[in-house]
Amino acid sequence: MKKSERYLSIYKSLGDEVKDKIVIATRESQLALWQANNVKAQLESLYPDMKVELLGMTTKGDQILDSPLSKIGGKGLFVKELENALTEGRADIAVHSMKDVPMAFPEGLGLAVICEREDPSDAFVSNKVESLDQLPSGAVVGTSSLRRSCQLRMKRPDLIIKDLRGNVNTRLRKMDDGEYDAIILATAGLVRLEMLDRIRQRIPAETSLPAGGQGAMGIECRSDDVQTINLLAPLQHEETAIRVTAERAVNERLNGGCQAPIACFAILTGDSIWLRGLVGSPDGKTMIEGEIRGHKDDAKSLGVQLADDLLARGADIILDALYNEENSN
Ligand SMILES: NCc1[nH]cc(CCC(=O)O)c1CC(=O)O
């Protein structure tokens, strides 16, 4: 029996008890809506009798556009409203970009599944040149991610990095208006929004190591909602889940919930994980890099070990300085 059929039969065996509707809480950016609609379509094809509805909401992170994210409370700002909708029963599931999901979940909520990953790389986007290497000295590059800017500064100290906020369309418009010579975005977002023509270069991991979870979607629901958890199970992509588990363990150990200059990226070959990570100082002058290999069953502990190795080699000093600065703001 196919995996999807097995779950369908579990679902049907619940008889009259089955729910006939799933409500998805989602942000209303184009990318969030694409992701929610993608999950909606997958659920509808698995369960043709099920109604799947979207509940659109605006989060604090969408409203406050004029300050760097790291100064106003970090990524959690994008998920809190969605989580409240779950807790209060106004919605059954929330679809997230895994890189925006904080490590700890509110009581009563948890991650049900991690879906198949899109290209996890960072994309180089420009109307002027074809690649990062072609940017002239003094060119202005837009990103508000400390992870992207510290790696960029390390390789190209001659570039000027300028903050850039807003959803994908806003960021592209600002570049088109001439405020930036180039910007860095997640490849996955551009692929999903069918803006492949915007991608000049998929930046290799050696040049810009991705953020933990980048390119993967995760689905959150109430931990006691067994029925929804069963319904979601076929959407789990095991390889992606293992990779993202290793990556998130690094972030968790480094306390990387805030917008820290932390990158971590796992590749799975057969049963073996190759996990790379780095912590950079925001000025791009120091970078602590590391890697570890091991068995996929040890995804989480490999992540913790790599994080401990980075901390022991100086990441602790970089992160302490950053966290202290944040607390004093
Ligand atoms: N920080 C916002 C965000 N969260 C997820 C994505 C892209 C999609 C993904 O990583 O799955 C983006 C946009 C970007 O970084 O360019």
The ligand as an SDF file (V2000), in Angstrom:
LIG
                    3D

 16 16  0  0  0  0  0  0  0  0999 V2000
   13.5100   35.8790    6.1110 N   0  0  0  0  0  0  0  0  0  0  0  0
   12.3210   35.8010    5.3380 C   0  0  0  0  0  0  0  0  0  0  0  0
   12.2390   34.5460    4.5750 C   0  0  0  0  0  0  0  0  0  0  0  0
   11.8520   33.3950    5.1720 N   0  0  0  0  0  0  0  0  0  0  0  0
   11.9140   32.3880    4.2430 C   0  0  0  0  0  0  0  0  0  0  0  0
   12.3310   32.9360    3.0450 C   0  0  0  0  0  0  0  0  0  0  0  0
   12.5470   32.1940    1.7940 C   0  0  0  0  0  0  0  0  0  0  0  0
   11.9750   30.8280    1.6790 C   0  0  0  0  0  0  0  0  0  0  0  0
   12.6380   29.7760    2.4980 C   0  0  0  0  0  0  0  0  0  0  0  0
   13.7680   29.9030    3.0020 O   0  0  0  0  0  0  0  0  0  0  0  0
   12.0190   28.6960    2.6270 O   0  0  0  0  0  0  0  0  0  0  0  0
   12.5330   34.3070    3.2420 C   0  0  0  0  0  0  0  0  0  0  0  0
   12.9550   35.3060    2.2350 C   0  0  0  0  0  0  0  0  0  0  0  0
   14.4320   35.4140    2.0380 C   0  0  0  0  0  0  0  0  0  0  0  0
   15.2350   35.0960    2.9230 O   0  0  0  0  0  0  0  0  0  0  0  0
   14.8150   35.8640    0.9540 O   0  0  0  0  0  0  0  0  0  0  0  0
  1  2  1  0
  2  3  1  0
  3  4  1  0
  3 12  2  0
  4  5  1  0
  5  6  2  0
  6  7  1  0
  6 12  1  0
  7  8  1  0
  8  9  1  0
  9 10  2  0
  9 11  1  0
 12 13  1  0
 13 14  1  0
 14 15  2  0
 14 16  1  0
M  END
$$$$
